[in-house]
Amino acid sequence: MATAGSYLSHSIAIPASIPRHSCRLFWRDGQRLGFTIRIQNLSVKTVSKVQASSVFVVAQEEINASVRDIPPLKSDLLSMVAGLDRGLLARESDQVNINAIAEQLEGKCGPVKLGDSDSLQGRWRLVYSSAFASGSLGGMRPGPPAGASPFTLGQVYQRIDVFAKELDNIVELRLRTLWPLPPIVVEATLAHSYEVIGDNVIKIVFEKTLVKPKEGLEQVPPFTLPQLPEFLRPSAGLRSGTFECTFLDQNMRITRGDRGELRIFVMA
C-alpha cells in the first residue's frame, strides 16, 4: 500500500504516440516495469511516480470491462436505429433510448482527440439523425416537411478528405412524378471546407452544391448550382456550422451538432 511519503516529486511523461485516454503505469519496488494503456478521461499528460511494492494506477479489470462493453453497445445502437429511416420514423421514446446508448458509448470511448490523424478519412453513411425526427428534411435548420416534400430522401453520406480538408454531404433525392413516368433521381453534393478546432470540434464552411442526375439520366452531365456573385454571397461565418465528434472508431462515428443534433454514421 502506498503512503504519502512514497510519492516522488517528479513525474514521467506519457509519449504522444500512446493514446492519452488509455494509459496505465506499473511499478514494483520503485522501478518502472513498463506501461500499458488506459486512464479514462485523463486530463493531464503526466502521472506522478509511485514508490511502492506493487501499485496499479488503474485496475486492469475495469479497463478490460470498458473495452468489452463497446461492441455490444454498438450492436444495440445499430439495432435501435434500424427501420427508423435515418430518424424520420423515430418516436420520442426511440430518441430517448438511442441517445442513452450513444451516451454510454461516448463514456466508454473517453475524449476523442482528432489532431492530425486520418481517422476521419473515408465515406461515412448516415444511419440516424435526431434532427430528422422533427419531420423536416432540413433537420434543425429550415427545410421542407418530409411528408409534403416533392422529394423522397435516399441514402445520405458524408465524404471526408482529411488531406484536402474537404467535407461533402452527399444526398440522394427522388423527385416524385406522375404515373407512368419513373421518378427523377439526382445526387446532390453539398461541398464544404473544414477545420478541426481544439480536440474534437469540426467547423465546416459551405462552398457549393453539385448536382449529378442518375438512373436513366446519366447522359446529363453534372452541374453546379448557380451562386450569388462573390460580393453578394453571405460571409463564411453565415455559411458555417460546427459539430463535435464524440465517438470514433474504425467503423462508427457519433457527432453532436451545434443545434443539438445527434448523428450516427457507419463506414460505407
N, C-alpha and C positions, 0 to 999 in steps of 0.2 A: 504494500500500500504506500503510495507516495505521500510525503509530507510537504509542508510549505518550504522547508529547507532543501528539499530535493530539486527544486526548480532552479535552473541556471539562468543567468541574466540575459544571455544572448539567445538568438533564435536561428532557425535554419529555413532557408527559402525553398519553397516548392517550385521546381522547374516549370517554366512556362509551357513546355510541351506536354505536361501532365494536366488533365482537366482539373480545375480548381475545386469543382464540386465533388471530386471523387478521390480524396487523398486520405491515407491512413499511415501513421508512423508507428514503428515497433521498436522499443528499446529494451535492452536487458543489461543490468549492471552498468548503466551509464554509457553503453556502446550502442550506436545505431546499427541495427542489423539490416535495415532497408525500409522501403515503404511500399505499400500497395495503396489502392485507391479507395476513397470516398469519405468526404466530410460533407454532409448535407448542408446546403445553404451557407457554406463557409464564406465569410465576408472579408477576410484578410488573407494575405498571401504567405504568412509565416506562422509557424507553430512553435511555441516555446519548447526547448529541450527538457526532458524529464529524466532525472537520475533516480532510477528505482529498479528493483529486481525484474519486474515484468509489468509494463504498462501498455495498455491499448488505448489510443486516442479515441477510436470509435469501435464499438463492438462489431466484429465481423458478421455475427449472426444477423444483426439488424440491417447491415448493408446488403447481404445476400437476399434477405426477405424483400427489401425495397426493389432490387433488380428483378426478382422473380415475379413481383406484382405487376410489372409493366405489361408483358404480353397479354395476360388475361384481361387487364383493364382496356387495352387497345381493342381486343376482340369484342368485349362488351360494348364499347363505344360504337364500333362499326355495325354491330348487330342492331343497336338502338336507332341509328340513322338510316339503316336500310329500309327502303319503302317509303321514306318521307319526302322523296323528290327534292333533295337538297335543302329541305326545311319548309318548302311550300305547303306541305301537308301536316306540318308539326302542330300539335295542340300545345296548350300551355304546360300540361304535365310532361309532355315529351321534352320541351325546352328545359324544364327544371331538372329532369333526370339526366339529360345529356350534359348540361352544364356541370352537374355534380360529379359525373365521371371524368369530365375534362379537367376539373379542378384537382381531382385525385392524381391524374396523370401528371399535371403540372407540378404538383408537390413531390411526386416520386422522382421526376426528372431533375429538379433543382433549377437554379437560374440558367437560362440559355445565354451562351456567350458566342455571338456570331463572329465578331472580329473580322479577320481577313480570310476566314475559312471558306471553302467552296461547298459547305453543307447545304446551302440553299439551291445550288445549281440543279437545273432539270425542269421537267414538265410535270406539274402537280395538278391532280384532278380534284375539284371541289366536290365533297360528298355531303357537306352540311353548312348552312349559314343560318344563324338565328335571325338575321335580318329578313330573310325570305318569309319567315313566319308572320311578318307584318302584312302579307298579302300583296306586296308591291314588288315588281321586278327590280325596282331601284333600291330595295332593302331599306336601310335607314335614311337614304337620300331620296330625292324626288324621283318617281318612276311610275310607269303605267300599272294599274291594278292587274294582277296576274290573270284573273278571270275575264276581264274586259279587254285585255290587250289583243291586237290582231296577231301577235306573235305568240308562239309557244317556245319555251326555253329548252334547248337541248343540253349537251354537255358543256360544262364550264371548266376551263383550265387556267392555270397561272404558270406562265413560262418565265423562268428567271435565268438570266445570263449574268453571273457574278463578275465576269471579266469585263464585259461591256457596260455593266451597271444598268441593265435594262430589265424591266418587269412588264410583261404583257399579259393582260387579262383577255382570254380568248373565249368567245361565247358563240355557240351555235344557235341560230334563230330560225324558226319555221314560220313563214307567213301563211296564214290560212287563206285559201282560195275557194271559189265556188266549184262545186262538183260539175263536171268530172275532171277539172284541172288538178294536177298534183300540187302539193304545197311548194312554195318557193323557199329554198333553203340557202342561207348565207352564213358565213363565218365572219364575225366581227372581231377584230383585234384592236383593243384599246392599249396603245403603246404608252409606256411610262419610262422615265428615267428614275433611278432610286439611289438612295444613300443610306448607310447604316448610322444611326445616331446612338451613342452610348453602347451598351452591351447587346441589346436585342430589339431596339426600335427601328423600324424601317419607314423612311419618308419617301413617298412617291410623288412625281410630278407628271401630270398628263401631257402628252406631246401630240398625238394624232390618232385617228381611227382609220384602220384599213379594212375594207370590205372585200370578201372573196366569195363569189357565187359558187354553189355546189349542187350536186345531184341533178345532172342534166343541163346545168348552166355553166359547166366548166369552160366552155368556149368564150364566155365573157371574162375578160381579164380583170384581175383585182384592181381596185381603185381606192384612192384615199379621199375621204370626205372633205369637202372644201372647208377651209378655215378662214377665220377673220384675218384681215391684214395685221401684221405684227403690232402696229401702233394701236389697234383696237382690241387685241387679244387681252384677256384677263392676265394679271400678273401671275407669276409662278406660285405665289402664296395662295391665290384663289383657285389654282388648278391642282393643289396638292392635298395629300392626306397622309395620315400615319397609322401604323398598326404595330402591335407588339407581338413578337414571336415568343410564345410561352412554353411550347413543347416542340422538340425537333429530334427525330432520329432518321435512319436511312429510308424509311417508307411512310412516315406520318409527320404532319406538321399541324400545330394548333396556333391560331393567332387571335388576338383581341384588338378590335378596331377602335378608332378614335371616337366612335359613336356607340361603343359598347357591343359591337357585333362579335359574336363567337363564330369563327370559321374553322372547319376541319378539312384538311387536304390529305390525299394519299398520293404517293409517287405513281405517275402513269406509266 
